[in-house]
Amino acid sequence: MKKINLSAVGGAILRVLRTAGHITVIVSCLFVGFSAGEIYRAYKKGIESSELPQVQEIAVTSVAINDRGELMIIDRHSGKYMLFSDSVGQAIFNQYASKIYLKKQSGVPAETKP
């Protein structure tokens, strides 16, 4: 019967476990890095899809109040419009009126349209 050297077998097992541990750490780091990249990509995609609407100039839009007192902002080229509650129109009017009133009270001439 052949005598087995347990210290040699134990050393071989330790080398295999050490190599497996190194491989596990490397694979785990790669997985975490890939996951972080995918999370960041999804986050950026969410930010890009929630961009603010484009600011339109007065030359391409019209503003109107309909018979129910709702504020309408109309695109002159396409004819499409956005409709806002009557409280939005009233709030904008009140801010504009208070601005004119304060200028009048302070003696500053009111703005004139070109």
C-alpha positions in Angstrom: 0.0 0.0 0.0 1.2 3.4 -1.0 1.5 6.0 1.7 -0.3 9.3 0.8 1.6 12.5 1.8 -1.2 14.5 3.4 0.8 17.7 3.5 1.3 17.6 -0.3 -2.4 17.0 -0.8 -3.3 19.7 1.6 -1.0 22.1 -0.2 -2.5 21.2 -3.5 -6.0 21.8 -2.2 -5.0 25.2 -0.7 -3.5 26.2 -4.1 -6.8 25.2 -5.9 -8.9 27.1 -3.3 -6.7 30.2 -3.5 -6.9 30.2 -7.3 -10.7 29.7 -7.1 -10.9 32.6 -4.6 -9.0 34.9 -7.0 -11.2 33.9 -9.9 -14.3 34.5 -7.7 -13.1 38.0 -6.7 -12.3 38.9 -10.4 -15.7 37.6 -11.6 -17.5 39.4 -8.8 -15.7 42.7 -9.6 -16.6 42.3 -13.3 -20.3 41.7 -12.4 -20.5 44.7 -10.1 -18.9 46.9 -12.7 -21.3 45.7 -15.4 -24.3 46.2 -13.1 -23.1 49.7 -12.2 -22.8 50.6 -15.9 -26.3 49.3 -16.7 -27.8 51.2 -13.8 -26.0 54.4 -14.9 -27.2 53.9 -18.5 -30.8 53.4 -17.3 -30.5 56.5 -15.1 -29.2 58.6 -17.9 -32.0 57.4 -20.2 -34.6 58.4 -17.6 -33.1 61.8 -17.4 -32.9 62.4 -21.1 -36.5 61.3 -21.6 -37.8 63.8 -19.0 -36.4 66.9 -20.7 -38.3 70.2 -20.3 -40.4 71.3 -23.2 -38.8 73.7 -25.6 -39.4 77.4 -24.9 -41.5 79.0 -27.8 -41.1 82.6 -28.8 -44.1 84.9 -29.2 -43.5 85.0 -33.0 -44.6 81.3 -33.3 -47.3 81.2 -30.6 -50.6 82.9 -29.8 -52.2 83.3 -26.4 -56.0 83.4 -26.0 -58.7 83.0 -23.4 -61.7 80.9 -24.4 -65.4 81.4 -23.4 -64.9 79.3 -20.2 -62.0 81.5 -19.1 -59.4 78.8 -19.9 -55.9 79.8 -21.1 -55.0 78.6 -24.6 -51.4 78.7 -26.0 -51.6 78.1 -29.7 -48.8 77.1 -32.1 -49.3 79.3 -35.2 -47.7 76.8 -37.6 -49.4 73.6 -36.7 -52.6 74.9 -35.1 -52.1 72.6 -32.1 -52.8 74.2 -28.7 -52.4 73.6 -25.0 -55.4 74.3 -22.8 -54.9 75.3 -19.2 -57.4 75.7 -16.4 -59.1 79.1 -15.8 -57.1 79.4 -12.5 -53.8 79.4 -14.5 -55.0 82.2 -16.7 -56.2 84.2 -13.7 -52.9 83.7 -11.8 -50.9 84.9 -14.8 -53.2 87.9 -15.3 -53.0 88.8 -11.6 -49.2 88.7 -11.6 -49.0 90.8 -14.7 -51.6 93.3 -13.3 -49.7 93.6 -10.0 -46.4 94.2 -11.9 -48.1 97.1 -13.8 -49.7 98.4 -10.6 -46.4 98.4 -8.7 -44.7 100.3 -11.6 -47.5 102.8 -11.7 -47.2 103.4 -7.9 -43.4 103.8 -8.1 -43.6 106.3 -10.9 -41.8 104.1 -13.5 -43.5 104.3 -16.9 -45.3 101.2 -18.0 -43.8 99.0 -20.7 -45.0 99.8 -24.2 -45.3 97.1 -26.9 -43.2 97.6 -30.1 
